[in-house]
Every structure is written in structure tokens, then in C-alpha cells.
Amino acid sequence: MPTHAEAEETVPAVGFLYPGYSAEDDYPLLERKLAEGGPAVRLPLVHTDIGEDAHRVDALLEMGSAARLADGARQLAGHGASGVIWACTSASFVFGWHGAGEQIVELSKVAGLPASSTSFAFAHAVQALGAHRVAIAATYPEDVAQHFTAFLKEAGTEVVSTRGSGIITAAEVGTWGREEALAMAAAGDHPDADAVLLPDTALHTAAWLPDLESALGKPVLTANQVTVWEGLRLIGADPARPGLGTLFARQL
């Protein structure tokens, strides 16, 4: 019989570079949910050094710098990943569409793997849903949230409303539970929106995806959800799984 390590090597894997420590426990939960609803996929995660924990443009530009991501990519080597995702929204979209694209090109070069980021995951997920108009319910201060609005507009998405919550640190966001996430999503919804986006990988949402969609009556896209979906898409794995929201309810 194959050893556990040998059996693990046969399971496809996508690696994640996650900034600091906030809602990283969403990833093992999502890994279990993937295995419960279909073929198993491993989601190895490496924590990157974030520098200053602040939802502030200058701090986010440093958090997403090439040197920090390169260090994380080197740590990911040996995990058997076939692709790598920068699992951060704000420290990718603050670079703008072009800059965020250069960020993942450099990450791909260092890792020697196909790469993407949470910001592009949102753009691709909106397209996959066929959502023409979206509302943004963000944990961030308003000025940072507006950078995400600009990023999505460059992707061709109409943003009908953007609401920031003024939270400065990922550490504080990581303490939020189900009720806070539901309240933020409801407050950020808009009657003209086809979907509501919650763009912060520091926010726990993996356990509450059906609750969020049930409460709003429309698709809800959350950062860790779309990041994992993007990872499956990147390595050619079928993302269709029950219990993970509308996005995972269909094949690519």
C-alpha cells in the first residue's frame, strides 16, 4: 500500500501565499469541504511577512512587494503545488490593474508556476457568474475600498455601490464572526446589484457562504472563497462543489 506521503502526492494541490495571520483557518475548512463534495484538492498555505498591519495604501504596497512575495514563493517550494495564488485582495488591487498583473507575472517567475491573486480571482468570478452589476461591502476604509472599485471597473464590471467599514487592521477583521459578516454584507447590498462582493481575505466567511446568499437572496463572493476557486481554475481542477455558494455550483 502507498504511504500517506505517497498518497498525498497523487492529490492535486494549489499553494497560497497568505499575509500574516487572520482568517487562514478558512483554507483547511475549504479543503475539507472540497473533499466532501468532490475530488480532493490540497491547499497548502504559507504565511508571508506583512510588515505593518494596516489597510493604508502605503502599507499595502509594501505588503505586496515583490521581495515579500518572492520569499513566500520560496517557502512554498516542496509542497507539490501546481499553481500559486497571492491570497490578498487589498495588497494586489492597490497596484492597479496593470501593476497587479505585473505582480503575478513576477510571482509566477519566482515560483516557476502559474500564478494569480485574489483581486483577479474576483474579476474572473464575476465574469463566470455573468454578473453585470455588483455591490462592494468592504471591511476597509473608504479610500482603500475605492481602489477595489477602480480595479473592477478596469475589468469591465459595473460597480453600483461601494461601502467601506473603516477597519484599519487585518487582525481586527479576523475577530469578526458570522453576525458581523452578515451585517456588513446586508449593509453593502444594492437593489441593482447582481452580486455582492466581500473583498478581504482576513474575513472569515468559509463556514457561512450559504447563510450569506440566503440572507441577501443573490450570489455573494467572498475573498477566501474566490481565491480557492481561482486556484482550482488555475490548475484545471473542476470547482463544482455543493455548499460553497453559487460560484462553486457550476462547472467551468
Secondary structure as GFF3:
##gff-version 3
##sequence-region A 1 252
A	DSSP	alpha_helix	4	9	.	.	.	ID=ss1
A	DSSP	beta_strand	15	19	.	.	.	ID=ss2
A	DSSP	alpha_helix	26	37	.	.	.	ID=ss3
A	DSSP	beta_strand	45	48	.	.	.	ID=ss4
A	DSSP	alpha_helix	57	63	.	.	.	ID=ss5
A	DSSP	alpha_helix	66	76	.	.	.	ID=ss6
A	DSSP	beta_strand	84	86	.	.	.	ID=ss7
A	DSSP	alpha_helix	90	93	.	.	.	ID=ss8
A	DSSP	alpha_helix	96	111	.	.	.	ID=ss9
A	DSSP	beta_strand	115	117	.	.	.	ID=ss10
A	DSSP	alpha_helix	118	129	.	.	.	ID=ss11
A	DSSP	beta_strand	133	137	.	.	.	ID=ss12
A	DSSP	alpha_helix	142	154	.	.	.	ID=ss13
A	DSSP	beta_strand	158	163	.	.	.	ID=ss14
A	DSSP	alpha_helix	170	173	.	.	.	ID=ss15
A	DSSP	alpha_helix	178	188	.	.	.	ID=ss16
A	DSSP	beta_strand	195	198	.	.	.	ID=ss17
A	DSSP	three_ten_helix	206	208	.	.	.	ID=ss18
A	DSSP	alpha_helix	209	216	.	.	.	ID=ss19
A	DSSP	beta_strand	220	222	.	.	.	ID=ss20
A	DSSP	alpha_helix	223	235	.	.	.	ID=ss21
A	DSSP	three_ten_helix	246	249	.	.	.	ID=ss22
###
